[in-house]
Amino acid sequence: MPFIEPLITKLESIGTLSAKDRNLLDSLPIVSRRLTPQEYLLHQGDRPTNSAVVLEGVMARFQELPDGDRQVVSFHLRGDAPDLHTLFINRMDHSLVAITDCLVGLIAHTELRHIMPASPSLTALLWRVTLIDAAVFRQWIANNGRRGALAGTAHLLCELIVRARAIGDLTTDEAWRMPFTQQQLGDALGLSLVHTNRTLKTLREANAAVIDRGYLRVLDWEKLQQLAGFDPTYLHLKHEN
């Protein structure tokens, strides 16, 4: 599979690429790098000269605190470009780490800056990626600050299912292979391991969603959406708008 295809799939889920745009993306030199679980791609404070695309696996973005604790602030699936903003903000104020075995494609900032003047539409679409990231952050703030454990967990599970569906990563029975431990899920929601376990049990008993043998399965989409108060508009997917 050409390295650029996951990024093209992601971009086409949120906008339209012309033939010229696809050719420009195809022309980008990409250096691949494999990461093992818990291996850092970038540390808080780094000054990257490349932007990464997740080609395989799942990554997390997190904020490191002075006491060594950390808060997960987003998960990144295949096709995501989690540090695209480093084209314009040259110092990392958070870290990026692999959750699973990952393959990432590194694209030099100089190469991205070279193709952007050739296509204002592609430039706008890349900017749209970073704006959608910001929209996700706002929802995660609400998850941790106001929604409460049950609604916040349900909201995150809804988001992951919708995002995975948009890039074709669900199984034939609409399940998603969920690579997180309950501890990592709790880190994203600001919950203890015990509270995370209790919340997932509540969702299972409500026949809304279950994580079984590493797969996230939605048992009743309408019920899960209702518990979450989930509206996918903030993901700005073409089929949702």
KOLGU-40617 format. One line per field, with one value per residue (C-alpha): residue number from 1; x, y, z. Coordinates in Angstrom, 3 decimals, always signed. Layout:
REM KOLGU-40617
num	[NUM,...]
X	[X,...]
Y	[Y,...]
Z	[Z,...]
***
This chain:
REM KOLGU-40617
num	[1,2,3,4,5,6,7,8,9,10,11,12,13,14,15,16,17,18,19,20,21,22,23,24,25,26,27,28,29,30,31,32,33,34,35,36,37,38,39,40,41,42,43,44,45,46,47,48,49,50,51,52,53,54,55,56,57,58,59,60,61,62,63,64,65,66,67,68,69,70,71,72,73,74,75,76,77,78,79,80,81,82,83,84,85,86,87,88,89,90,91,92,93,94,95,96,97,98,99,100,101,102,103,104,105,106,107,108,109,110,111,112,113,114,115,116,117,118,119,120,121,122,123,124,125,126,127,128,129,130,131,132,133,134,135,136,137,138,139,140,141,142,143,144,145,146,147,148,149,150,151,152,153,154,155,156,157,158,159,160,161,162,163,164,165,166,167,168,169,170,171,172,173,174,175,176,177,178,179,180,181,182,183,184,185,186,187,188,189,190,191,192,193,194,195,196,197,198,199,200,201,202,203,204,205,206,207,208,209,210,211,212,213,214,215,216,217,218,219,220,221,222,223,224,225,226,227,228,229,230,231,232,233,234,235,236,237,238,239,240,241]
X	[+0.000,+1.454,+2.385,+0.245,-3.027,-4.086,-3.726,-5.710,-8.470,-8.580,-8.651,-11.402,-13.518,-13.550,-13.326,-12.682,-9.335,-8.877,-6.710,-4.066,-4.225,-3.771,-0.799,+0.803,+0.345,+1.685,+4.806,+5.709,+8.819,+7.869,+10.243,+8.656,+9.375,+8.119,+7.208,+6.568,+3.849,+4.676,+7.497,+7.586,+7.468,+7.864,+8.493,+7.076,+9.629,+10.908,+11.336,+10.298,+11.220,+8.757,+5.038,+3.855,+0.998,-0.245,-0.035,-0.796,-1.823,-3.042,-1.203,-2.037,-1.331,-0.785,+0.180,+2.979,+2.747,+5.687,+5.059,+5.400,+1.676,+0.084,-3.290,-4.230,-5.876,-6.583,-6.238,-5.046,-6.093,-4.857,-4.531,-4.358,-1.605,-1.340,+1.499,+0.567,+0.408,+4.216,+4.388,+3.543,+4.186,+7.732,+7.925,+5.908,+3.791,+2.706,+4.022,+3.041,+3.360,+2.422,-0.396,+0.061,+2.763,+2.677,+4.006,+4.278,+5.230,+7.398,+7.046,+9.587,+8.126,+10.098,+8.293,+4.853,+5.604,+6.728,+3.418,+1.039,+1.357,+0.494,-2.987,-4.969,-7.675,-5.209,-3.784,-7.294,-7.974,-4.765,-5.747,-9.161,-7.397,-5.893,-9.214,-11.003,-8.303,-9.169,-12.874,-12.056,-10.086,-13.108,-15.293,-12.718,-12.643,-16.410,-15.974,-13.565,-15.167,-18.943,-20.333,-19.588,-18.122,-20.957,-21.745,-18.059,-17.170,-20.153,-19.169,-15.601,-16.796,-19.211,-16.401,-14.056,-16.695,-17.602,-13.970,-13.094,-16.097,-15.038,-11.688,-13.065,-11.606,-14.749,-15.334,-18.254,-20.367,-19.493,-17.013,-13.668,-10.505,-9.853,-6.186,-6.457,-6.197,-8.838,-6.074,-5.366,-9.069,-9.256,-6.276,-8.211,-11.317,-9.691,-11.022,-9.398,-9.088,-11.827,-14.166,-13.469,-14.249,-17.478,-18.564,-17.934,-19.929,-22.831,-22.749,-22.720,-25.618,-27.560,-27.080,-25.473,-21.867,-19.344,-15.597,-15.178,-11.958,-10.338,-13.242,-15.551,-19.080,-22.036,-25.106,-27.603,-26.376,-29.344,-29.029,-25.269,-25.775,-28.488,-26.356,-23.508,-25.514,-23.395,-23.632,-20.944,-21.060,-17.778,-15.918,-16.966,-17.177,-18.604,-21.324,-22.386,-22.803]
Y	[+0.000,+3.398,+5.296,+8.294,+6.357,+6.495,+10.290,+10.504,+8.358,+10.631,+13.828,+12.477,+11.722,+15.443,+17.106,+16.697,+16.112,+16.973,+14.875,+17.599,+17.420,+13.644,+13.976,+16.545,+14.251,+11.307,+13.347,+13.790,+11.878,+9.910,+8.229,+5.386,+4.651,+1.823,+2.399,-0.127,+0.370,+3.238,+4.462,+8.222,+9.815,+13.298,+14.625,+17.765,+20.499,+18.931,+21.056,+18.734,+19.309,+16.694,+16.073,+12.514,+10.498,+7.409,+4.622,+1.692,+1.468,+4.000,+6.872,+9.157,+12.808,+13.698,+16.545,+15.842,+17.430,+18.510,+15.631,+13.070,+12.446,+12.788,+13.513,+11.924,+14.634,+12.756,+9.415,+9.212,+6.538,+5.479,+8.447,+11.074,+13.702,+14.517,+17.018,+18.860,+22.068,+21.941,+23.474,+26.750,+26.150,+24.868,+23.616,+20.713,+21.629,+17.983,+14.509,+11.864,+8.195,+4.894,+2.977,-0.077,-1.179,+1.693,+2.596,+6.327,+8.256,+11.326,+14.185,+16.998,+20.421,+21.754,+19.294,+20.223,+23.937,+23.279,+21.756,+24.030,+27.112,+24.890,+24.090,+26.454,+23.774,+21.211,+23.809,+24.562,+20.860,+20.404,+23.411,+21.796,+18.766,+20.949,+22.749,+19.417,+18.416,+21.571,+20.671,+17.239,+18.880,+20.992,+17.901,+16.140,+19.147,+18.775,+15.011,+15.620,+18.732,+18.526,+15.349,+13.062,+9.569,+7.755,+10.409,+11.187,+7.540,+7.016,+10.143,+8.952,+5.517,+7.149,+9.309,+6.366,+4.321,+7.201,+8.018,+4.367,+3.947,+7.006,+5.403,+1.901,+0.379,-1.314,-5.027,-6.369,-6.420,-2.775,-3.528,-1.778,-3.450,-1.259,-1.251,+0.624,-0.803,+0.344,+2.377,+4.245,+4.841,+6.196,+8.470,+9.974,+10.509,+11.598,+8.490,+5.972,+2.377,+1.320,+4.078,+3.245,-0.427,+0.482,+2.828,+0.263,-2.254,+0.221,+0.670,-3.088,-3.616,-0.853,-2.856,+0.221,-0.838,-3.456,-3.976,-7.704,-9.541,-6.331,-5.189,-2.248,-3.277,-0.920,-2.859,-0.019,+3.049,+5.249,+4.439,+5.078,+8.400,+9.397,+8.581,+10.609,+13.486,+12.764,+14.899,+14.011,+17.447,+18.482,+15.790,+17.557,+14.360,+14.708,+12.109,+13.744,+17.284]
Z	[+0.000,-0.908,+2.240,+1.335,+0.968,+4.658,+4.600,+1.351,+2.885,+5.933,+3.872,+1.635,+4.720,+5.593,+2.176,-1.528,-3.200,-6.854,-9.134,-8.841,-5.039,-5.086,-7.434,-5.143,-2.152,-4.150,-4.912,-1.241,-0.092,+3.025,+5.457,+7.427,+11.072,+13.251,+16.890,+19.642,+22.274,+24.660,+22.394,+21.951,+18.535,+19.981,+23.466,+24.975,+24.182,+20.943,+17.808,+14.951,+11.326,+10.042,+10.337,+10.878,+9.410,+11.263,+8.671,+10.977,+14.614,+17.163,+18.841,+21.760,+22.389,+26.030,+28.290,+30.739,+34.190,+36.385,+38.841,+36.056,+35.688,+32.266,+30.716,+27.399,+25.273,+22.036,+20.293,+16.686,+14.217,+10.798,+8.430,+11.172,+11.074,+14.783,+14.566,+11.389,+13.444,+13.824,+10.357,+12.090,+15.807,+15.990,+19.573,+20.965,+23.996,+24.420,+23.593,+21.033,+21.923,+20.280,+21.957,+19.732,+17.337,+14.857,+11.466,+10.887,+7.775,+8.288,+5.817,+5.948,+6.624,+3.665,+1.358,+2.715,+2.356,-1.218,-2.355,-0.454,-2.740,-5.719,-4.361,-2.143,-1.853,-0.480,+1.894,+3.157,+3.671,+5.682,+7.771,+8.249,+9.793,+12.524,+13.118,+13.574,+16.064,+18.013,+17.888,+19.332,+22.142,+23.068,+23.306,+25.461,+27.809,+28.186,+28.757,+31.617,+33.032,+32.709,+31.203,+34.112,+33.981,+32.220,+29.602,+29.023,+28.483,+26.184,+24.228,+23.695,+22.557,+20.093,+18.728,+18.238,+16.407,+14.080,+13.317,+12.693,+10.395,+8.349,+7.474,+6.951,+10.120,+11.468,+11.078,+9.058,+12.220,+13.016,+15.811,+16.266,+17.511,+20.531,+21.520,+24.815,+28.279,+30.743,+32.417,+29.158,+28.642,+32.182,+31.508,+28.598,+30.734,+33.975,+35.761,+38.051,+36.886,+39.321,+38.120,+34.463,+35.068,+36.874,+34.084,+31.342,+33.380,+33.542,+29.753,+29.272,+31.691,+29.920,+26.703,+25.101,+24.419,+25.471,+25.155,+24.661,+23.803,+22.634,+20.451,+21.056,+20.101,+20.111,+21.215,+20.817,+18.931,+19.785,+23.488,+23.494,+21.667,+24.109,+27.153,+25.659,+24.224,+21.159,+18.030,+15.448,+13.804,+15.488,+13.505,+10.265,+8.238,+4.752,+5.281,+8.583,+7.208]
***
